[in-house]
Amino acid sequence: MMDESDVEAIRNIKIVGPDVYDKQEAWIKQAKSDELKDKVELTEIHRYSPKSEVESGLIETKLKNWKAIAEEMDPNVKEEGFAIGEMGLSGTGSDDSQLNARNYDYGVDIFDYALQATRAGLKFGSVWGFEDSMHVQHNDIINTFKDKYGPAAQTEEGRAYKVHTPTGDPSIDNDIKIWGFWNELGEEMAAQNEAAGVTNRANTVKASDEKLKPWYYTWSMICRYFPAGMQILETTDSGVNQVRATSGIIPKGNNKADLSIAVVNTSNKEQKVTLNVPNAKGVTDLNQYFYFDGDRPMNDKGQLETYDTLKNVDLAKGLQVTMPANTCMIFTTLGYNRESHPMTLTTGQLPDVTGIEIAEKTNAQKIVVDETYQMTTQFTPSIASAEVEWRIADYFGNDSDIATIDSDGKLVANRAGQFKVIGSVKGHPEISASIDMTATTTKNLIDNLVDLDVGTYEGIVRDDNSANFNNTKTIKRSDSNANGNPGIITYTADGIFDFELKAYSLKSTLPSSGNFVVEVSKNGNDWESVELNFASQSQLSSGWYPFIVTPQSLDALQNYQYLKVTMNSKNGYKTYDPQYGGGTISYGKQSASEIKLDNQEKYVVLDKTVQFNASVLPLTLSQDVTYKVVDPNGNQQQKQLLMKMVF
């Protein structure tokens, strides 16, 4: 209680916040502002996640990001903590209810949510809710009806009861929030509903609601074996889609600790995962708890009992676990009543690398000759480390000098063409990965809608109204003059040969209107119209239609120096319609870099015809190809097929 007469008695009471369920980022910034951060002791939010957000792992990413924002604004958050005051999967019932809480799957999803919250480094998470009949949808019900209704009816057993509303009127009493582990008045309310003929509403209370709902088992399991004070360990990604794990220890001194590992598989198929604790020393026994859709072992209180006890497990070598579809497990050294059976741990050990993924730092797979790019690596497990050996290969895996890469993964293409970058763990060539790359002499002229300092631009009008196009800003459009003068943008670049532009219109008939025109020129005076492809996209909520505009063909050998976009508001179109949203223009010196054959047959039958098809890269060049037949030593044969080849 707070004593209003003695302010000194409550001076140390602080608050948690912002305690919000929407626009978390903005509210966190406000709670951690200089004005409030000393008053908010613990940063705490709510989050009711869609099922897809949990099963995809996105909620873990969001929680990490929100926590990082709070820590950046207030370094004390690292000590004070970051928490979820209310968590659950977004509701599916009438008003504010989660009717899926009655089903098996909700137990798996809420378990997965808890795992991701621990992996994100949260101090705690509390679920909504606990018991159904205690929480009505509308707070005014009790006051409105407390004098109107007396004690409710009796059940067939003659047991008197009052519902928490309390009214005895089924149309009111069913107006509760169905989220919890059970409803202590389930049988009474169900009897009342049956007597009144109230049975057809989705959120009508059932007699079975008085029993523990399935998700109680998983939530009680994780609370029991991941108790307050447990130190959560960094646990790597599984490398298996929709399979996650977390772990924690309770230190017992002398390099001993109790260990718990939780694993979930929300996919629709059986998955295998290896649980590895590099710093485990010796062997240990693990109690296994298993939540599956079937006859689970439970005691007379409805609590999950041990499914199995795994003897002499060497976690340093790894425990392989088979996870059936849509299930979760806990492995722990703790006894059923949390009795301690600690294992011995060492320090400083890292797991061996079992897999590797490589990528270019900017995720570019098409690079420009003579420019430097940085390759990156990601190991499995993610905390593992190893030295990587790099090499460049052709399509068939043979060493190639088309590009150069050093020991630090810095990549430079020497000439145009396609190649592979291969990275392997030093000393373990079997642990490797490759990525296909294309090198080109082409450069891209990019209009990024803000910097207008490349090329020449004419008649530009910016649209800074953030309400347009779902907050996409700086749209170029036809002249704002009421006469609807055309808007014109002209680019200058050496050797324009391709482009991809974005246009907007209030009408889906833009492709046939002639209101969006693209022309090219060699000298800036004589212009050639370009035949366009318009790929229509879904209409925006603002009513505008987006289009992706590309050329039907553009001869790379013509060496175009100018590209002009003209927008007209005619044929019934309103002023500012159409509008231009920028895009990419490809230009630069072009030469044939590679010929690809789509037929890799090693054997042909005598006197039978085999069709060969070839593509010249880049595809914008002529596709006429000359074929010839040679022996294994490369010597030309007397019989050959000739076709014109033009580059």
Residue pairs with C-beta under 8 A, 6 or more apart in sequence:
2 9
2 10
2 13
3 9
3 10
14 39
14 40
14 41
15 39
15 40
15 41
16 40
16 41
16 42
16 43
16 44
16 83
16 85
17 31
17 36
17 40
17 43
17 44
18 24
18 27
18 28
18 30
18 31
18 40
18 43
18 44
18 45
19 44
19 45
19 46
19 85
20 27
20 45
20 46
21 45
21 46
21 47
21 48
21 86
24 45
24 47
24 66
25 65
25 66
25 69
27 45
28 43
28 45
28 66
28 69
28 70
28 73
29 69
29 73
30 36
31 37
31 40
31 43
31 70
32 40
32 43
32 69
32 70
32 73
32 74
32 77
33 73
37 73
37 74
37 76
41 80
42 80
42 81
42 82
42 83
42 123
43 67
43 70
43 74
43 77
43 80
43 81
43 82
43 83
44 82
44 83
44 84
44 85
45 66
45 83
45 84
45 85
46 84
46 85
46 86
46 87
47 59
47 62
47 63
47 84
47 86
47 87
48 86
48 87
48 88
48 89
48 90
48 91
48 128
49 59
49 87
49 88
49 89
49 90
49 113
50 89
50 90
51 89
51 90
51 109
52 58
53 59
53 62
54 89
54 109
54 112
54 113
54 116
54 266
55 109
55 112
55 242
55 266
56 242
57 116
57 242
57 244
59 113
59 116
59 117
60 116
60 117
60 119
60 120
63 84
63 116
63 117
63 120
63 122
64 120
64 121
66 82
67 77
67 82
67 120
67 121
67 122
70 77
70 82
71 77
71 78
71 82
80 123
81 122
81 123
81 124
82 121
82 122
82 123
83 122
83 123
83 124
83 125
84 117
84 122
84 124
84 125
84 126
85 126
86 126
86 127
86 128
87 113
87 117
87 125
87 126
87 127
87 128
88 98
88 110
88 113
88 127
88 128
88 179
89 98
89 100
89 106
89 109
89 110
89 113
90 98
91 97
91 98
91 99
91 179
92 98
92 99
92 100
93 99
93 178
93 202
93 203
94 201
94 202
94 203
95 137
95 175
95 177
95 203
96 137
96 177
96 179
97 177
97 178
97 179
97 203
98 106
98 178
98 179
99 178
99 202
99 203
100 106
101 178
101 179
101 180
101 213
101 215
102 178
102 208
102 209
102 213
102 214
103 214
104 214
104 293
105 326
106 213
106 214
106 215
107 214
107 215
107 216
107 217
107 218
107 219
107 291
107 328
108 218
108 264
108 266
108 291
108 326
108 327
108 328
109 266
110 127
110 215
110 218
110 219
111 218
111 219
111 221
111 222
111 262
111 264
111 291
111 328
112 244
112 264
112 266
112 328
113 125
114 125
114 219
114 222
114 262
115 244
115 245
115 246
115 262
115 264
116 244
117 125
118 226
118 232
118 246
118 248
119 232
119 235
119 244
119 246
121 232
124 228
127 219
128 179
129 135
129 177
129 179
129 180
130 180
130 181
131 180
131 181
131 182
131 183
131 184
132 176
132 177
132 178
132 179
132 180
132 182
132 183
132 186
132 205
132 209
133 163
133 164
133 176
133 183
133 184
133 185
133 189
133 205
134 164
135 176
135 177
135 179
135 180
136 142
136 164
136 165
136 175
136 176
136 177
137 175
137 176
137 177
138 175
141 165
141 167
141 172
141 175
142 165
142 166
145 165
145 167
145 169
145 172
146 166
148 167
149 166
149 167
149 168
149 169
150 168
151 160
151 162
151 166
151 168
152 161
152 162
152 163
152 166
152 167
152 168
152 173
152 188
152 192
153 168
153 192
153 195
154 160
154 161
155 161
155 187
155 188
155 191
156 191
159 188
161 185
161 188
162 168
163 173
163 185
163 188
163 189
163 192
164 176
164 185
165 172
165 173
165 175
167 173
168 192
170 189
170 192
170 193
170 196
170 198
171 198
173 189
173 192
173 205
174 189
174 193
174 198
174 201
174 203
174 204
174 205
176 183
176 203
176 205
178 203
178 205
178 209
180 213
181 212
181 213
181 215
181 216
181 219
182 209
182 210
182 211
182 212
182 213
182 216
183 189
183 205
183 209
183 210
184 210
185 205
185 210
186 205
186 206
186 207
186 208
186 209
186 210
186 211
187 207
187 210
189 205
190 205
190 206
190 207
190 209
191 207
193 199
193 204
193 205
198 204
211 302
212 302
216 302
217 291
217 296
217 298
217 302
217 303
217 304
218 291
218 328
220 303
220 304
221 289
221 291
221 304
221 330
222 262
222 330
224 338
225 260
225 262
225 289
225 330
225 332
225 334
225 338
226 232
226 248
226 260
226 262
227 250
227 338
229 250
230 248
230 249
230 250
230 260
231 248
231 249
231 250
231 251
232 246
232 247
232 248
233 246
233 247
233 248
233 249
234 383
235 245
235 246
235 247
236 380
236 381
236 382
236 383
237 244
237 380
237 381
237 382
238 244
238 245
238 273
239 355
239 380
240 271
240 272
240 273
241 267
242 265
242 266
242 267
242 271
243 263
243 264
243 265
243 266
243 267
243 271
243 273
243 323
244 263
244 264
245 261
245 262
245 263
245 264
245 273
245 275
246 261
246 262
247 259
247 260
247 261
247 262
247 277
248 259
248 260
249 257
249 258
249 259
249 260
249 345
250 257
250 258
250 334
250 340
250 342
251 257
252 258
252 340
252 342
255 281
255 344
255 345
255 346
256 342
256 343
256 344
256 345
257 342
257 343
257 345
258 332
258 333
258 334
258 340
258 341
258 342
258 343
259 277
259 284
259 315
259 332
259 333
259 343
260 330
260 331
260 332
260 333
260 334
261 275
261 330
261 331
261 332
262 328
262 329
262 330
263 273
263 275
263 321
263 323
263 328
263 329
263 330
263 331
264 323
264 327
264 328
264 329
265 271
265 273
265 323
265 324
265 325
265 326
265 327
265 328
266 326
267 325
267 326
268 325
268 326
269 325
270 322
270 323
270 324
270 325
271 322
271 323
271 325
272 320
272 321
272 322
272 323
273 320
273 321
273 323
274 318
274 319
274 320
274 321
275 315
275 318
275 319
275 320
275 321
275 331
276 315
276 316
276 317
276 318
276 319
276 351
276 381
277 315
277 316
277 345
278 316
278 349
278 350
278 351
279 316
279 345
279 346
279 347
279 348
279 349
280 314
280 315
280 316
280 343
280 344
280 345
280 346
281 316
281 343
281 344
281 345
281 346
282 314
282 343
282 344
283 312
283 313
283 314
284 312
284 313
284 315
284 333
284 341
284 343
285 309
285 310
285 311
285 312
285 313
285 333
285 341
286 309
286 310
286 313
286 319
286 331
286 332
286 333
287 306
287 308
287 309
287 310
287 331
287 332
287 333
287 334
287 335
287 336
288 306
288 307
288 308
288 309
288 310
288 329
288 330
288 331
289 304
289 306
289 307
289 329
289 330
289 331
289 332
290 296
290 307
290 308
290 327
290 329
291 304
291 327
291 328
291 329
292 324
292 327
293 326
293 327
296 304
296 307
297 304
297 305
297 306
297 307
298 304
298 305
299 305
305 336
306 336
310 319
310 331
313 319
315 343
316 349
319 331
321 329
321 331
323 329
333 340
333 341
333 342
333 343
334 340
334 341
335 341
350 383
350 384
350 385
351 381
351 383
351 384
352 384
353 379
353 380
353 381
353 384
353 385
353 386
353 425
353 428
353 431
354 380
354 381
354 384
354 431
355 379
355 380
355 431
355 433
356 377
356 378
356 379
356 380
356 386
356 388
356 423
356 424
356 425
356 431
356 432
356 433
357 377
357 378
357 380
357 433
358 375
358 376
358 377
358 378
358 388
358 421
358 423
358 433
358 434
358 435
359 375
359 376
359 378
359 435
360 367
360 373
360 374
360 375
360 376
360 411
360 421
360 435
360 437
361 373
361 374
361 375
361 376
362 373
364 373
365 435
365 436
365 437
365 438
366 437
366 438
366 439
366 440
367 373
367 411
367 413
367 437
367 438
367 439
367 440
368 413
368 439
368 440
368 441
368 442
368 443
369 413
369 414
369 415
369 416
369 439
369 440
369 441
370 412
370 413
370 414
371 412
371 413
372 410
372 411
372 412
373 410
373 411
373 412
374 409
374 410
374 411
375 390
375 405
375 409
375 410
375 411
375 421
375 423
376 409
377 388
377 409
377 423
379 385
379 386
386 425
386 426
386 428
387 425
387 426
388 409
388 423
388 424
388 425
388 426
389 407
389 423
389 424
389 425
389 426
389 429
390 405
390 406
390 407
390 409
390 421
390 422
390 423
391 399
391 405
391 422
392 399
392 400
392 401
392 402
392 403
392 404
392 405
392 419
392 420
392 421
392 422
393 399
393 400
393 419
393 420
393 422
393 434
394 400
394 402
394 419
394 420
395 418
395 419
395 420
397 420
397 422
400 419
401 414
402 413
402 414
402 415
402 417
402 419
402 439
403 411
403 412
403 413
403 414
403 419
403 421
403 437
403 439
404 411
404 412
404 414
405 411
405 412
405 421
409 423
411 421
411 437
413 419
413 437
413 439
414 439
415 439
415 593
416 439
416 440
416 441
416 591
416 593
416 594
417 438
417 439
417 593
417 594
417 617
418 436
418 437
418 438
418 439
418 593
418 594
418 596
418 617
419 436
419 437
419 439
420 434
420 435
420 436
420 437
421 434
421 435
421 437
422 432
422 433
422 434
423 432
423 433
423 434
424 430
424 431
424 432
424 433
425 431
425 432
438 617
439 593
440 593
440 618
441 588
441 589
441 590
441 591
442 497
442 586
442 587
442 588
442 590
442 618
443 586
443 587
443 588
444 584
444 585
444 586
444 587
445 454
445 455
445 491
445 493
445 584
445 585
445 586
445 587
446 582
446 584
446 585
447 454
447 491
447 582
447 583
447 584
447 585
448 582
449 473
449 474
449 475
449 581
449 582
450 474
452 460
454 491
455 490
455 491
455 492
455 493
456 490
456 491
456 492
457 489
457 490
457 491
458 488
458 489
458 490
459 479
459 485
459 486
459 487
459 488
459 489
460 476
460 487
460 489
461 476
461 477
461 478
461 479
461 480
461 487
462 474
462 475
462 476
463 473
463 474
463 475
463 476
463 477
463 576
463 579
464 473
464 474
466 473
467 542
468 475
468 542
468 544
469 475
469 504
469 540
469 542
469 544
469 546
469 581
470 540
470 541
470 542
472 581
475 504
475 579
475 580
475 581
476 487
476 489
476 567
476 579
476 580
476 581
476 582
477 487
477 567
477 576
477 577
477 578
477 579
477 580
478 484
478 485
478 486
478 487
478 567
478 568
478 569
478 575
478 576
478 577
478 578
478 579
479 485
479 486
479 487
479 575
480 575
480 576
481 575
482 575
484 568
484 569
484 570
484 575
486 566
486 567
486 568
486 569
487 566
487 567
487 580
488 564
488 565
488 566
488 567
489 564
489 565
489 580
490 562
490 563
490 564
490 565
491 562
491 563
491 564
491 585
492 524
492 561
492 562
493 561
493 563
493 585
493 587
494 559
494 561
494 587
494 588
495 556
495 559
495 560
495 561
495 587
495 588
495 589
495 590
496 520
496 554
496 560
496 561
496 562
496 563
496 585
496 586
496 587
497 554
497 555
497 556
497 560
497 586
497 587
497 590
497 620
498 550
498 551
498 554
498 556
498 585
498 586
498 620
499 518
499 549
499 550
499 551
499 554
499 563
499 583
499 584
499 585
499 586
500 548
500 549
500 550
500 583
500 584
501 518
501 548
501 549
501 550
501 565
501 580
501 581
501 582
501 583
501 584
502 546
502 547
502 548
502 549
502 580
502 581
502 582
502 583
503 510
503 516
503 534
503 546
503 547
503 549
503 567
503 578
503 579
503 580
503 581
504 544
504 545
504 546
504 547
504 577
504 578
504 579
504 580
504 581
505 513
505 515
505 516
505 544
505 545
505 547
505 573
505 577
505 578
505 579
506 543
506 544
506 545
506 573
506 574
506 577
507 513
507 545
507 573
507 577
508 536
508 539
508 545
510 516
510 534
510 545
510 547
510 578
511 532
511 534
511 536
511 547
513 570
513 571
513 573
514 568
514 570
514 571
515 567
515 568
515 569
515 570
515 571
515 573
515 577
515 578
516 532
516 547
516 549
516 565
516 566
516 567
516 568
516 578
516 580
517 529
517 565
517 566
517 567
517 568
518 529
518 530
518 532
518 549
518 551
518 563
518 564
518 565
518 566
519 527
519 528
519 529
519 530
519 563
519 564
519 566
520 527
520 528
520 530
520 554
520 558
520 560
520 562
520 563
520 564
521 527
521 528
521 560
521 561
521 562
521 564
522 558
522 559
522 560
522 561
522 562
523 561
523 562
524 561
524 562
527 562
527 564
530 551
530 552
530 554
531 551
531 552
531 553
532 549
532 550
532 551
532 552
533 549
533 550
533 551
533 552
534 547
534 548
534 549
535 547
535 548
535 549
535 550
536 545
536 546
536 547
537 545
537 546
537 547
537 548
538 546
539 545
540 546
544 579
546 581
549 583
554 560
554 620
556 590
556 618
556 620
556 621
557 590
557 621
557 622
563 585
565 580
567 578
567 579
567 580
569 575
569 576
569 577
569 578
590 618
590 620
590 621
591 621
591 647
592 616
592 617
592 618
592 621
592 647
593 617
593 618
594 616
594 617
595 614
595 615
595 616
595 617
595 625
596 614
596 615
596 617
597 612
597 613
597 614
598 612
598 613
598 614
598 615
599 610
599 611
599 612
599 613
601 610
604 610
612 627
614 623
614 625
614 627
615 623
616 622
616 623
616 625
616 647
621 647
622 646
622 647
624 643
624 644
624 645
624 646
625 643
625 645
626 642
626 643
626 644
626 645
627 640
627 641
627 642
627 643
628 636
628 637
628 640
628 641
628 642
629 636
629 637
629 639
629 640
629 641
630 636
630 637
631 637
